[in-house]
Every structure is written in structure tokens, then in C-alpha cells.
């Protein structure tokens, strides 16, 4: 018993070599000691091994180069509340606590004898053999840390993708409003010409109303685009540490690193490991375990070996064990299903990207043709061979094709970012 107590004391003062989380402290300007911020991701597990999942997260590189995308990402990450990081730290502390579960436990034992005497003891208990239950509990806690780490990476990438989506919405709306603004002077000129022709009795009031309606629609579209841009930027600024109104343009992005795996697959793998560890611990609870205990107190001292199991045997024990084996197989099957879904999503996005690029290339031809038609009709109108409403109709077509061509550019940029987000490549590992 004294040997067990001495071992426990050595563990408590840190001389037994048990891995524990440590904080780094630094003095501030007033000389006060403050805890320095720690990195949220740490590939070192409590048993001294390296987590390949967390290591893979740390080694990820962002595909966002220096430019507008990078400015938006840095601003929104600086204002991140990081709720998922709190979950990760809680899982890390649980893993630290489970890392010492192989050590003896020390606690009081108070009992009332048949003679009415209260007996108090200090009991030390050590597990000698448990069919791998304690090890499985430690593996479960470590897998729980990996699940929380991948969830943090997903949360960080999703935040950046949300911000970049708002930014692209704002930029697309501004670009479409710019097309209308550039055409507004010409459209107002046609409306003025028609009003003068109606006043002089050359044209009918119906033709003037048609031109005026097209002008009003163009002004309404421009106002709607500007409102959409302002709304998107307001929402973006609400989730960023600094205003981003001055950021403009589309940045080029790189390709995810070789061997990069979708975050959903990595999380499924970590969850499968956790499920296997949980099933192993549950199975060990049906098997006999051997413990040694010693106690000292008011009633004297005693000790001995105990043989038993956490779960008793019954008529349903066989089915329970089979269910645990089935749960392990189901965990492995879920990884395959998640991987298939991720591959399907990736292929769908890549196909959509190729289609958008084709549409962008083809959109240049209709836009050029509409501009050529407008030039021709405008010349014919000045020579008296075309009416103003006819020219306005061609001009409206020209503006519409230009707006569609501009929107495709931002649709392509958004799809490229969605592919990077699926691969978890919007944020560097150290930023997570």
C-alpha cells in the first residue's frame, strides 16, 4: 500500500514523467506575469506519439495568395470567436486526464458496520489486468482530440469561405452596377431625344413610354446592385476586425498541396478511430478484470486482489458483443461513404468550373456581336433608317450581355474557392 501511495505522490508532483500540458509565461510592460497564447493545434499526443491527422492539418498551406482574398481572410480570422477552439481545448484536457488512468486511485471509504460503528479508510486501488480497457479509454480520448481538431479546421475554413462569398457577392454587384452606370448616359440621351420628338409631334407618346420604361428598369437594376453590394460589405465588415470597404478585385489562387484530403474525410477517419476505441472499452467491460487494493484507517488495514467485471453476464451478453463488433465495421464503412460523397462533390464542382469557364469564353462572342449590332443600328438611326425604340432595344441587349459576362467571372471565382474550401486549403495550418 505504501508503495502505491509513493507512486501516486510522485505522479502528482510531476516527477513520474507523465505528459502534461504546460503554459508559457511572459512579463508584460508593467512587470506582471501573463500566460502567452498557445497554438490551438498540437500534434503531440499525451502518450508521446504524433497524431498524423493533426500533423496533416498543421502542414496545410493556404491557396490564397497575396491580394484581396488574403486581406479578407486575415480580417475575419482576427475577429473569430473560435468557439470550436474551446471544444478542442476541452477535449485536450479530457485526454490529459485519461492519460493517467493507468495509475492507482486514492480515495476515502466510509462504511457503517452491523454494530453501528462508522469505519473510515483511505483506500488505494490499482488495476492489474483489464483486457485493454484503460488503453482503449486513452485511445478514445486521443481520437476525441483529433475529431475536435478537424472540427476546428472546418470551422475556420467555413468562416473564411463565408467571408469570401460575401466579398464576391459585393464585387459582382458592383461590377454589374458599373455596366449600367457606363450605359446610363447613352440611355438618358435616347430618352431625351424621344421626349423632344414627342413634343415636336414626330413620334408617338407610346414610343416615348417604352424608352422611358427601359431607362427606369436600368436605373432600378443599378440601384438594386449597389444596395446588394452595400449589404454584402456591411455583413462582411460585421464579421471582420477592420473595415474592408477599400478592398477590391479578384485574386488568383493556387492548387491544394499534393496528398491533401477533404476535411470531411479526415473527420470521418478520426470519428472511426474514436468509435473503435469506444467499442474496445465497452467489450472489455464484459470480460473479467483483476485489481489490487489496500486500505488503512480506523478499522485497521486490509488488502487483497479482486476479480470481476464492470458488466455482468446475462442472456443478452452475446448479442451485445456482436453489436460492438458491428459498430466497428459500421465506423469503417462510414469513412468509405464520406470519402465517396467528398469525391462526388469535388467532381461536381470541377465540372461546374469547366462549364463556367466555357460559358465565359462563349459569352465574349454574344457581347461583341451585341455591341456590333448596336453600332450598326445607331448609325442607321442617325441616317433615318431606324427608329429610336429599335436602337434602344439593341442597346438593352448589349447591356444585358455585358452584365452576364461580368457575372460569370465572379461565378468562376466562387467555384474555385468552394473547391479549395472542400479540401480545407483556405487557411494555413498555423493560423488554425
C-alpha positions as CSV (number, residue, x, y, z in Angstrom):
1,X,0.0,0.0,0.0
2,X,2.8,2.4,0.9
3,X,4.5,1.7,-2.5
4,X,1.3,2.6,-4.3
5,X,0.9,5.9,-2.3
6,X,4.5,6.8,-3.0
7,X,4.0,6.2,-6.7
8,X,0.8,8.4,-6.7
9,X,2.7,11.2,-4.9
10,X,5.5,11.1,-7.4
11,X,2.9,11.4,-10.2
12,X,1.2,14.3,-8.5
13,X,4.4,16.3,-8.2
14,X,5.3,15.7,-11.8
15,X,8.4,13.6,-11.2
16,X,6.9,10.4,-12.7
17,X,7.3,11.6,-16.2
18,X,3.6,11.9,-17.0
19,X,3.0,14.2,-20.0
20,X,1.1,17.3,-19.1
21,X,0.2,20.5,-20.9
22,X,2.4,23.4,-20.0
23,X,1.8,27.2,-20.3
24,X,4.4,29.6,-21.4
25,X,4.5,32.8,-19.3
26,X,5.9,36.2,-20.1
27,X,6.1,39.6,-18.3
28,X,4.1,42.5,-19.7
29,X,5.1,46.1,-19.7
30,X,4.1,46.6,-16.0
31,X,6.1,43.5,-14.9
32,X,3.0,41.4,-14.4
33,X,3.2,37.8,-15.5
34,X,0.7,36.7,-18.1
35,X,0.1,33.5,-19.9
36,X,1.3,33.6,-23.5
37,X,-1.2,32.4,-26.1
38,X,-0.8,28.7,-27.1
39,X,-1.4,27.3,-30.5
40,X,-4.7,25.6,-30.8
41,X,-3.4,22.6,-32.8
42,X,-0.6,20.4,-31.3
43,X,0.4,17.1,-33.0
44,X,2.0,15.8,-29.8
45,X,-0.4,13.4,-28.0
46,X,-0.5,12.7,-24.3
47,X,1.3,9.3,-24.8
48,X,4.2,11.0,-26.6
49,X,3.3,10.0,-30.1
50,X,2.4,12.2,-33.0
51,X,-1.1,12.5,-34.4
52,X,-1.0,12.1,-38.2
53,X,-4.3,13.8,-38.6
54,X,-3.3,16.9,-36.6
55,X,0.1,16.9,-38.3
56,X,-1.6,16.9,-41.7
57,X,-3.7,19.9,-40.6
58,X,-0.7,21.8,-39.4
59,X,1.2,21.2,-42.7
60,X,-1.7,22.5,-44.9
61,X,-0.9,25.6,-46.9
62,X,-3.5,28.2,-48.0
63,X,-4.1,28.5,-51.7
64,X,-4.9,32.3,-51.2
65,X,-2.0,34.4,-52.5
66,X,-1.2,37.9,-51.5
67,X,-4.1,40.1,-52.6
68,X,-7.7,40.8,-51.8
69,X,-8.6,37.3,-50.8
70,X,-5.8,37.2,-48.3
71,X,-6.8,40.6,-46.8
72,X,-10.4,39.4,-46.3
73,X,-9.3,36.1,-44.7
74,X,-6.9,37.8,-42.3
75,X,-9.5,40.3,-41.2
76,X,-12.2,37.8,-40.5
77,X,-9.8,35.4,-38.7
78,X,-8.7,38.2,-36.5
79,X,-12.3,38.7,-35.3
80,X,-13.0,34.9,-35.0
81,X,-14.7,34.0,-31.7
82,X,-13.3,30.5,-32.1
83,X,-16.0,28.5,-30.3
84,X,-14.6,25.3,-31.9
85,X,-11.2,26.0,-30.3
86,X,-12.9,25.9,-26.8
87,X,-14.2,22.4,-27.7
88,X,-10.7,21.4,-28.8
89,X,-9.2,22.6,-25.5
90,X,-11.8,20.7,-23.5
91,X,-11.1,17.5,-25.5
92,X,-7.3,18.0,-24.9
93,X,-7.9,18.3,-21.1
94,X,-10.0,15.2,-21.2
95,X,-7.2,13.4,-23.0
96,X,-4.7,14.6,-20.4
97,X,-6.9,13.3,-17.6
98,X,-7.3,9.9,-19.3
99,X,-3.5,9.7,-19.9
100,X,-3.1,8.9,-16.2
101,X,-5.8,6.4,-15.9
102,X,-3.3,3.5,-15.5
103,X,-2.1,4.9,-12.2
104,X,-3.6,3.9,-8.9
105,X,-6.6,5.7,-7.5
106,X,-6.7,7.1,-4.0
107,X,-9.9,7.9,-2.1
108,X,-11.8,7.6,1.1
109,X,-14.2,4.8,2.1
110,X,-16.7,5.3,4.8
111,X,-19.0,2.4,6.0
112,X,-21.4,1.6,8.8
113,X,-20.9,-1.8,10.4
114,X,-23.7,-4.0,11.8
115,X,-22.8,-2.9,15.3
116,X,-23.4,0.8,14.4
117,X,-19.8,1.7,14.2
118,X,-18.6,4.1,11.5
119,X,-15.4,2.8,9.8
120,X,-13.3,5.2,7.7
121,X,-10.5,4.1,5.5
122,X,-8.1,5.5,2.9
123,X,-8.1,3.1,0.0
124,X,-5.6,2.7,-2.8
125,X,-6.7,0.6,-5.8
126,X,-4.6,-0.4,-8.8
127,X,-5.8,-2.2,-11.9
128,X,-3.6,-5.1,-12.8
129,X,-5.4,-6.5,-15.8
130,X,-8.4,-5.1,-17.6
131,X,-8.4,-6.6,-21.1
132,X,-7.2,-3.3,-22.6
133,X,-10.0,-1.2,-21.2
134,X,-7.7,1.6,-19.8
135,X,-5.7,1.7,-23.0
136,X,-8.9,1.9,-25.1
137,X,-10.1,4.8,-22.9
138,X,-6.9,6.7,-23.6
139,X,-7.2,6.0,-27.3
140,X,-10.8,7.2,-27.2
141,X,-9.7,10.5,-25.6
142,X,-6.9,11.0,-28.2
143,X,-9.3,10.3,-31.1
144,X,-11.7,12.8,-29.5
145,X,-8.9,15.4,-29.6
146,X,-8.4,14.7,-33.3
147,X,-12.1,15.0,-34.1
148,X,-12.2,18.3,-32.3
149,X,-9.1,19.4,-34.2
150,X,-10.6,18.7,-37.6
151,X,-13.8,20.4,-36.5
152,X,-11.8,23.5,-35.7
153,X,-10.2,23.4,-39.1
154,X,-13.6,23.0,-40.7
155,X,-15.0,25.9,-38.7
156,X,-12.0,28.1,-39.7
157,X,-12.2,27.3,-43.4
158,X,-16.0,27.7,-43.4
159,X,-15.7,31.2,-41.8
160,X,-13.2,32.3,-44.5
161,X,-15.4,30.8,-47.2
162,X,-18.4,32.7,-45.9
163,X,-16.5,35.9,-45.8
164,X,-15.1,35.4,-49.3
165,X,-18.6,34.6,-50.6
166,X,-19.9,37.9,-49.2
167,X,-16.9,39.7,-50.8
168,X,-17.5,38.1,-54.2
169,X,-21.3,39.0,-54.0
170,X,-20.4,42.6,-53.3
171,X,-17.8,42.7,-56.1
172,X,-20.2,41.1,-58.6
173,X,-22.9,43.5,-57.7
174,X,-20.6,46.5,-58.0
175,X,-19.3,45.2,-61.4
176,X,-22.9,44.9,-62.7
177,X,-23.8,48.3,-61.4
178,X,-20.8,49.6,-63.2
179,X,-22.0,48.3,-66.5
180,X,-25.3,50.0,-66.0
181,X,-23.7,53.2,-64.9
182,X,-21.5,53.3,-68.0
183,X,-24.6,52.9,-70.2
184,X,-26.8,55.3,-68.3
185,X,-25.6,58.5,-70.1
186,X,-26.4,56.9,-73.5
187,X,-29.8,55.7,-72.3
188,X,-30.7,59.1,-70.9
189,X,-29.8,60.7,-74.2
190,X,-32.2,58.4,-76.0
191,X,-34.9,59.3,-73.5
192,X,-34.3,63.0,-74.1
193,X,-34.4,62.6,-77.9
194,X,-37.7,60.7,-77.6
195,X,-39.2,63.4,-75.3
196,X,-38.3,66.1,-77.8
197,X,-39.7,64.1,-80.7
198,X,-42.9,63.6,-78.9
199,X,-43.0,67.3,-78.0
200,X,-42.5,68.2,-81.7
201,X,-45.1,65.7,-82.8
202,X,-42.7,63.5,-84.7
203,X,-43.0,60.4,-82.5
204,X,-45.9,58.9,-80.6
205,X,-46.2,59.0,-76.8
206,X,-46.2,55.2,-76.7
207,X,-42.7,55.0,-78.1
208,X,-41.5,57.5,-75.5
209,X,-43.0,55.5,-72.7
210,X,-41.3,52.3,-73.9
211,X,-37.9,54.1,-73.9
212,X,-38.6,55.7,-70.5
213,X,-39.6,52.3,-69.1
214,X,-36.4,50.7,-70.2
215,X,-34.4,53.6,-68.7
216,X,-36.3,53.2,-65.4
217,X,-35.6,49.5,-65.4
218,X,-31.9,50.1,-66.0
219,X,-31.8,52.6,-63.1
220,X,-33.7,50.2,-60.8
221,X,-31.2,47.4,-61.7
222,X,-28.3,49.7,-60.9
223,X,-29.8,50.8,-57.6
224,X,-30.5,47.2,-56.7
225,X,-26.9,46.1,-57.4
226,X,-25.5,48.9,-55.4
227,X,-27.8,48.1,-52.5
228,X,-26.7,44.4,-52.7
229,X,-23.1,45.4,-52.7
230,X,-23.5,47.7,-49.7
231,X,-25.4,45.0,-47.8
232,X,-22.8,42.4,-48.5
233,X,-20.0,44.7,-47.4
234,X,-21.9,45.6,-44.2
235,X,-22.3,42.0,-43.4
236,X,-18.6,41.3,-44.2
237,X,-17.5,44.2,-42.0
238,X,-19.6,42.9,-39.2
239,X,-17.5,39.7,-39.1
240,X,-14.1,41.3,-39.6
241,X,-11.7,43.0,-37.3
242,X,-11.2,46.0,-39.7
243,X,-13.4,47.6,-42.4
244,X,-12.9,46.1,-45.8
245,X,-14.6,48.7,-48.0
246,X,-11.3,49.6,-49.6
247,X,-10.5,46.0,-50.8
248,X,-11.3,45.4,-54.4
249,X,-10.6,42.9,-57.2
250,X,-10.2,39.2,-57.7
251,X,-7.1,37.4,-56.6
252,X,-5.6,34.3,-58.3
253,X,-5.5,31.2,-56.1
254,X,-3.1,28.2,-56.2
255,X,-3.8,24.5,-56.1
256,X,-4.1,22.4,-52.9
257,X,-0.9,20.6,-51.9
258,X,-0.3,17.1,-53.0
259,X,-2.0,14.4,-50.9
260,X,-4.4,16.9,-49.4
261,X,-7.6,15.2,-48.3
262,X,-11.0,16.7,-47.8
263,X,-11.7,17.7,-44.2
264,X,-14.9,15.7,-44.1
265,X,-12.9,12.5,-44.8
266,X,-10.3,13.3,-42.1
267,X,-13.1,13.9,-39.6
268,X,-14.7,10.6,-40.5
269,X,-11.4,8.8,-40.0
270,X,-11.0,10.4,-36.6
271,X,-14.5,9.5,-35.7
272,X,-14.0,5.9,-36.8
273,X,-10.9,5.6,-34.6
274,X,-12.9,7.0,-31.7
275,X,-15.8,4.5,-32.3
276,X,-13.4,1.6,-32.4
277,X,-11.8,2.7,-29.1
278,X,-15.2,3.1,-27.6
279,X,-16.3,-0.4,-28.7
280,X,-13.0,-1.9,-27.4
281,X,-13.5,-0.3,-24.0
282,X,-17.1,-1.5,-23.9
283,X,-16.1,-5.0,-24.9
284,X,-13.5,-5.1,-22.1
285,X,-16.3,-4.2,-19.6
286,X,-17.9,-7.6,-20.3
287,X,-14.6,-9.5,-19.5
288,X,-13.1,-10.2,-16.1
289,X,-10.5,-7.7,-14.7
290,X,-8.1,-8.0,-11.9
291,X,-7.4,-5.2,-9.4
292,X,-5.3,-4.9,-6.2
293,X,-6.5,-2.7,-3.3
294,X,-5.2,-1.8,0.1
295,X,-6.8,0.3,2.8
296,X,-5.8,1.8,6.2
297,X,-8.0,3.6,8.7
298,X,-9.9,3.5,11.9
299,X,-10.8,-0.2,11.4
300,X,-7.3,-1.3,10.8
301,X,-5.7,-2.2,7.5
302,X,-6.6,-4.7,4.9
303,X,-5.9,-5.5,1.2
304,X,-6.3,-8.1,-1.4
305,X,-7.0,-9.0,-5.1
306,X,-10.4,-8.5,-6.7
307,X,-11.7,-10.3,-9.8
308,X,-14.8,-9.0,-11.5
309,X,-16.2,-7.2,-14.5
310,X,-18.0,-3.9,-15.0
311,X,-20.9,-5.5,-16.8
312,X,-22.4,-8.7,-15.6
313,X,-23.1,-11.7,-17.8
314,X,-26.7,-12.2,-19.0
315,X,-28.8,-13.7,-21.7
316,X,-28.1,-10.7,-24.0
317,X,-24.3,-10.6,-23.5
318,X,-23.6,-12.4,-26.7
319,X,-25.7,-10.0,-28.7
320,X,-24.1,-7.1,-27.0
321,X,-20.6,-8.2,-28.0
322,X,-21.8,-8.8,-31.6
323,X,-23.3,-5.3,-31.7
324,X,-19.9,-3.9,-30.6
325,X,-18.2,-5.7,-33.4
326,X,-20.8,-4.4,-35.9
327,X,-20.3,-0.9,-34.7
328,X,-16.6,-1.1,-35.6
329,X,-17.5,-2.3,-39.1
330,X,-20.1,0.5,-39.4
331,X,-17.4,3.1,-38.5
332,X,-15.1,1.8,-41.2
333,X,-18.0,1.8,-43.7
334,X,-18.8,5.4,-42.8
335,X,-15.3,6.5,-43.8
336,X,-15.8,5.0,-47.2
337,X,-19.2,6.6,-47.7
338,X,-17.9,10.1,-46.6
339,X,-14.9,9.7,-49.0
340,X,-17.3,8.8,-51.8
341,X,-19.5,11.8,-51.1
342,X,-16.5,14.1,-51.0
343,X,-15.2,12.8,-54.3
344,X,-18.6,13.3,-55.9
345,X,-18.8,16.9,-54.6
346,X,-15.3,17.6,-55.8
347,X,-16.1,16.2,-59.3
348,X,-19.3,18.2,-59.4
349,X,-17.5,21.4,-58.6
350,X,-14.8,20.7,-61.1
351,X,-17.3,20.0,-63.8
352,X,-19.2,23.2,-62.9
353,X,-15.9,25.2,-63.0
354,X,-15.1,23.8,-66.5
355,X,-18.6,24.7,-67.7
356,X,-18.4,28.2,-66.3
357,X,-15.1,28.8,-68.0
358,X,-16.6,27.6,-71.3
359,X,-19.5,29.9,-70.8
360,X,-17.2,32.8,-70.1
361,X,-15.3,32.2,-73.3
362,X,-18.5,31.9,-75.3
363,X,-20.1,34.9,-73.6
364,X,-17.5,37.2,-75.3
365,X,-18.9,36.4,-78.7
366,X,-22.6,37.4,-77.9
367,X,-21.3,40.5,-76.2
368,X,-19.2,41.5,-79.1
369,X,-22.0,40.8,-81.5
370,X,-24.5,42.9,-79.5
371,X,-22.0,45.8,-79.4
372,X,-21.5,45.5,-83.2
373,X,-25.3,45.4,-83.8
374,X,-25.8,48.5,-81.6
375,X,-23.1,50.4,-83.6
376,X,-24.8,49.5,-86.8
377,X,-28.3,50.4,-85.6
378,X,-27.1,53.6,-84.1
379,X,-25.6,54.7,-87.5
380,X,-28.8,53.7,-89.3
381,X,-30.9,55.6,-86.7
382,X,-28.8,58.8,-87.4
383,X,-29.4,58.3,-91.1
384,X,-33.2,57.9,-90.5
385,X,-33.4,54.2,-91.3
386,X,-34.0,53.0,-87.7
387,X,-36.3,54.3,-85.0
388,X,-35.1,55.2,-81.5
389,X,-37.1,52.4,-79.8
390,X,-35.4,49.9,-82.2
391,X,-31.9,51.2,-81.3
392,X,-32.9,51.2,-77.6
393,X,-33.9,47.5,-77.8
394,X,-30.5,46.6,-79.3
395,X,-28.7,48.8,-76.7
396,X,-30.6,47.0,-73.9
397,X,-29.4,43.6,-75.3
398,X,-25.9,44.9,-75.3
399,X,-26.0,45.9,-71.7
400,X,-27.6,42.6,-70.7
401,X,-24.9,40.5,-72.4
402,X,-22.2,42.6,-70.7
403,X,-23.8,42.1,-67.3
404,X,-23.9,38.3,-67.9
405,X,-20.3,38.2,-68.9
406,X,-19.2,40.2,-65.8
407,X,-21.2,37.9,-63.5
408,X,-19.6,34.7,-65.0
409,X,-16.2,35.9,-63.9
410,X,-17.3,36.0,-60.2
411,X,-19.1,32.7,-60.5
412,X,-15.8,31.2,-61.6
413,X,-14.0,32.7,-58.7
414,X,-16.6,31.5,-56.2
415,X,-16.4,27.9,-57.6
416,X,-12.6,27.9,-57.3
417,X,-12.9,29.0,-53.7
418,X,-15.6,26.3,-53.0
419,X,-13.1,23.6,-54.3
420,X,-10.4,25.0,-52.0
421,X,-12.8,25.1,-49.0
422,X,-13.8,21.4,-49.7
423,X,-10.1,20.5,-49.5
424,X,-9.6,22.7,-46.4
425,X,-7.0,24.8,-48.1
426,X,-8.2,28.3,-47.4
427,X,-6.2,28.7,-44.2
428,X,-2.6,27.9,-43.3
429,X,-2.1,25.3,-40.6
430,X,-0.5,27.7,-38.1
431,X,-3.4,30.1,-38.5
432,X,-5.8,27.3,-37.3
